[in-house]
Amino acid sequence: MALMQRREFALLLGAALPRLSALELSKIPLGVTTDEIDDDIVTASRFLKEFHLRFAEVRTIWGKYNTVQPLDKIRECKAIFDAHGIRTSVLGTAFFKIPLPPDTPQGRAVLDNQWALLDGAMERAKILGTDKIRTFAFTYEKGQTPSPKDYGRIYELERESARRAKARGFRLAIENVGGSYVSTGAEAAELLKNVQENNLGLTWDPNNAGASGERSFPDGFRKIDSARIMHVHLRDYRYKDGKGEWTAVGDGEMDNLGQLRALLRAGYKGSFTLETHYKSPQGKAHASRTSLTALLKVIEAV
């Protein structure tokens, strides 16, 4: 089917899909990253309710990252979610999404700011009713080759972050992402082997791993201890000429059906988020609607 015909077919199905997918969504707790619909929480909540989705991943709200919004705005967000029957599946943060600071007084000052960021994230997660916080494993500059000697320090800092979170009853779900020391399934697996704290796991993003050049499913996924996966991001990508790019679900090379089936076979019972990243000339909501419509058809086949 031609690309435009596929698009039109998917959009025509959109109105029926929420009814068709309700049963399937009971076994796959699916949400959407709200700021990939709209920064306004009311608008995003109405979108989720239209599709009978009960979960949201919270990142930027009302134009600011949630971790810099005052607590009153977080409480307002929670009230809106409650009115629409929506729960926060995971709180997105930029914790440790920074270059690895040197072990110097200046570097330790940078880390002090990161610990404060984590403290603020835990306050906000508590208000929103989730114990799960999305974090990272440090970044490096474009064109830089990460030093193997850095991993030992990264693992120790991740252990410390897990200890701090556990003391307050939270779990940390590290996302593998391009430009990070942990961008692929293989790197995520190595981190999990070295950081054994039971409240630290993975936000598995097979598309980030694929866009980093790994055959993320099934190869990268096979390396990961699936019991340590706490959250999963879904979307689609294509890898061409040494570079990954985001596409609408169904237009790229990600085997979402195979990945979903493999996770369920492995006993995964955690949450999923559509984080489309695909850019539509008709705007964010249209991009999320297009990808969600296609993804719901995939879920129906699971």
C-alpha positions in Angstrom: 0.0 0.0 0.0 1.4 3.4 -0.9 2.5 5.7 2.0 -0.4 8.2 1.5 -2.9 5.4 1.3 -1.6 3.8 4.5 -1.8 7.2 6.2 -5.4 7.8 5.1 -6.4 4.2 6.0 -4.8 4.6 9.5 -6.5 7.9 10.2 -9.9 6.6 9.0 -9.6 3.8 11.6 -8.7 6.3 14.4 -12.3 6.8 15.7 -12.9 3.0 16.0 -9.6 2.1 17.5 -10.2 3.2 21.1 -13.2 0.7 21.2 -11.3 -2.0 19.5 -8.2 -1.8 21.7 -9.7 -1.5 25.1 -9.4 -5.2 25.8 -5.8 -5.4 24.5 -4.8 -2.3 26.6 -5.7 -4.2 29.7 -2.6 -6.4 29.3 -0.4 -3.6 27.9 -0.7 -0.5 30.1 0.0 2.1 27.5 0.4 5.9 27.8 1.8 8.8 25.9 4.4 11.4 26.8 2.0 14.3 27.4 4.2 17.0 25.9 4.3 15.1 22.6 0.6 15.8 22.5 0.5 19.3 24.0 2.2 21.1 26.8 -1.2 21.9 28.2 -2.3 19.1 30.5 -6.0 19.5 29.9 -5.5 19.1 26.2 -3.2 16.1 26.6 -5.6 14.5 29.1 -8.6 14.9 26.7 -6.5 13.2 24.0 -5.6 10.3 26.3 -9.2 9.9 27.3 -10.4 9.9 23.7 -8.2 6.8 23.1 -9.2 5.2 26.4 -5.7 5.4 27.7 -5.2 5.5 31.5 -1.5 6.4 31.8 0.7 9.3 31.1 4.5 9.9 31.2 5.1 13.4 32.5 8.0 15.5 31.2 7.4 19.1 30.2 4.1 20.6 31.4 2.8 24.1 30.6 6.1 25.0 28.8 8.5 24.0 31.6 10.2 20.7 32.7 8.2 19.3 35.5 11.2 19.5 37.8 11.3 23.3 37.6 7.5 23.8 37.9 6.4 24.9 41.4 4.7 22.2 43.4 1.3 24.0 43.1 1.5 23.4 39.3 2.3 19.7 39.9 -0.8 19.5 42.2 -2.9 21.1 39.5 -1.6 18.5 37.0 -2.5 15.7 39.4 -6.0 17.1 39.8 -6.5 17.3 36.0 -5.3 13.7 35.7 -7.7 12.5 38.4 -10.6 14.2 36.7 -9.8 12.3 33.5 -9.0 9.0 35.1 -5.3 9.1 34.2 -2.4 7.9 36.3 1.3 8.9 36.0 3.2 5.9 34.9 6.7 7.5 35.2 8.1 10.9 35.9 10.5 12.0 33.3 13.6 13.9 34.5 16.9 15.0 33.1 18.8 13.6 36.1 22.3 12.6 35.1 21.6 13.6 31.5 24.8 15.8 31.6 28.4 15.2 30.8 30.2 13.2 33.5 31.6 15.8 35.9 35.3 15.5 36.8 36.1 14.4 40.3 37.1 18.0 41.3 35.6 20.6 43.6 33.9 22.1 40.5 32.6 18.7 39.4 31.3 17.9 42.9 29.4 21.2 42.8 27.7 20.0 39.6 26.8 16.8 41.2 25.3 18.7 44.2 22.9 20.3 41.7 22.0 16.9 40.3 21.3 15.5 43.8 19.0 18.5 44.4 17.3 17.8 41.0 16.7 14.2 42.2 15.3 15.4 45.5 12.9 17.7 43.6 11.9 14.9 41.3 11.0 12.7 44.2 8.8 15.4 45.7 6.9 15.7 42.3 6.6 12.0 41.8 5.1 11.6 45.2 2.4 14.3 44.4 1.7 12.6 41.0 1.3 9.2 42.6 4.2 7.3 41.0 7.3 5.7 42.5 9.0 5.4 39.2 11.5 8.2 38.0 13.2 8.2 34.5 16.9 9.0 34.7 20.0 8.7 32.6 23.7 7.6 32.8 25.6 10.7 31.7 26.4 12.0 28.2 29.4 12.8 26.1 30.0 15.3 23.4 29.2 14.6 19.8 32.2 13.1 18.1 33.8 12.1 21.4 34.6 8.5 22.2 33.6 7.6 25.7 36.4 6.5 27.9 36.1 3.0 29.3 37.6 4.2 32.6 34.6 6.4 33.1 32.2 3.5 33.5 33.4 2.6 37.0 32.6 6.1 38.3 29.3 6.1 36.5 28.3 2.8 38.1 29.2 4.1 41.5 27.2 7.3 41.0 24.2 5.3 39.8 24.5 3.1 42.9 24.5 6.2 45.1 21.4 7.6 43.3 19.6 4.3 43.8 20.5 4.4 47.5 19.1 7.9 47.9 15.9 7.0 46.0 15.4 3.8 48.0 15.5 5.7 51.2 12.4 7.6 50.1 10.6 4.7 48.4 11.4 5.4 44.8 12.6 3.4 41.8 14.9 4.8 39.1 14.5 3.7 35.5 17.6 4.6 33.5 16.8 5.3 29.8 19.3 4.2 27.1 19.6 7.2 24.8 21.9 8.3 22.0 25.0 10.3 23.1 24.9 8.6 26.5 27.3 6.1 28.0 24.3 3.8 28.0 22.7 4.1 24.5 22.3 0.4 23.4 21.0 -2.8 24.8 24.5 -4.1 25.3 25.6 -1.1 27.3 22.3 -1.2 29.3 23.0 -4.9 30.1 26.5 -4.1 31.3 25.2 -1.3 33.6 22.6 -3.6 35.1 25.3 -6.2 35.8 27.4 -3.7 37.6 24.6 -1.8 39.5 22.7 -4.5 41.4 20.5 -2.2 43.6 17.0 -3.7 43.3 15.2 -0.3 42.9 17.3 0.6 39.8 16.4 -0.7 36.4 15.9 0.3 32.8 13.6 2.4 30.7 14.1 0.2 27.6 14.0 2.3 24.4 14.7 -0.1 21.5 14.4 2.8 19.1 17.1 4.8 20.8 19.3 1.7 20.7 18.5 1.2 17.0 19.1 4.8 16.1 22.5 4.4 17.8 23.4 1.6 15.3 22.5 -1.5 17.3 20.1 -4.2 16.1 18.1 -3.5 19.2 15.5 -6.2 18.7 16.1 -9.0 19.0 19.9 -8.7 19.5 20.2 -5.8 22.1 17.1 -6.9 23.9 18.4 -10.5 24.3 21.4 -9.2 26.3 19.2 -7.4 28.9 17.9 -9.0 32.1 14.2 -8.4 31.3 13.4 -8.6 35.0 15.2 -5.3 35.4 13.1 -3.5 32.8 10.8 -1.0 34.6 9.4 0.9 31.7 9.4 0.8 27.9 9.3 3.5 25.2 7.6 2.7 21.9 7.8 4.5 18.5 9.6 3.8 15.2 12.8 4.8 13.4 14.9 4.1 10.4 18.7 3.8 10.3 20.2 5.1 7.0 23.7 6.3 6.0 25.0 5.9 9.5 22.2 8.0 11.1 18.9 7.3 12.8 15.7 9.2 12.2 12.3 9.1 13.7 9.3 8.0 11.7 5.6 7.4 12.4 4.9 3.9 13.8 4.8 1.5 10.8 6.9 3.6 8.5 10.3 2.6 10.0 12.2 -0.6 10.7 11.2 -1.2 14.4 9.5 -4.6 14.9 7.1 -3.3 17.6 5.0 -6.5 17.4 8.0 -8.7 17.9 9.3 -6.6 20.8 5.9 -6.5 22.5 5.4 -10.2 22.2 8.9 -10.9 23.5 8.4 -8.7 26.6 5.1 -10.4 27.4 6.7 -13.8 27.0 9.4 -12.7 29.4 6.7 -11.8 32.0 7.0 -8.1 31.7 4.1 -6.4 33.5 5.3 -2.8 33.5 4.1 0.3 31.7 4.6 1.4 28.1 4.8 5.0 26.7 4.4 6.1 23.1 7.1 8.8 22.7 6.7 9.3 19.0 9.4 12.0 18.3 8.2 11.9 14.8 7.6 15.4 13.4 4.4 16.1 11.5 3.9 19.4 9.6 0.4 19.3 11.2 1.9 19.5 14.7 2.6 17.4 17.7 -0.9 16.1 18.4 -1.3 14.9 14.8 2.1 13.1 15.0 1.1 11.4 18.2 -2.3 10.5 16.8 -0.8 9.0 13.7 1.7 6.9 15.6 -0.8 5.9 18.3 -3.4 4.8 15.7 -0.9 2.6 14.1 0.5 1.3 17.4 -3.0 0.3 18.6 -3.3 -1.9 15.6 0.0 -3.5 16.5 -1.2 -4.1 20.1 -4.4 -5.6 18.8 -2.3 -8.2 17.0 -0.3 -9.1 20.1 
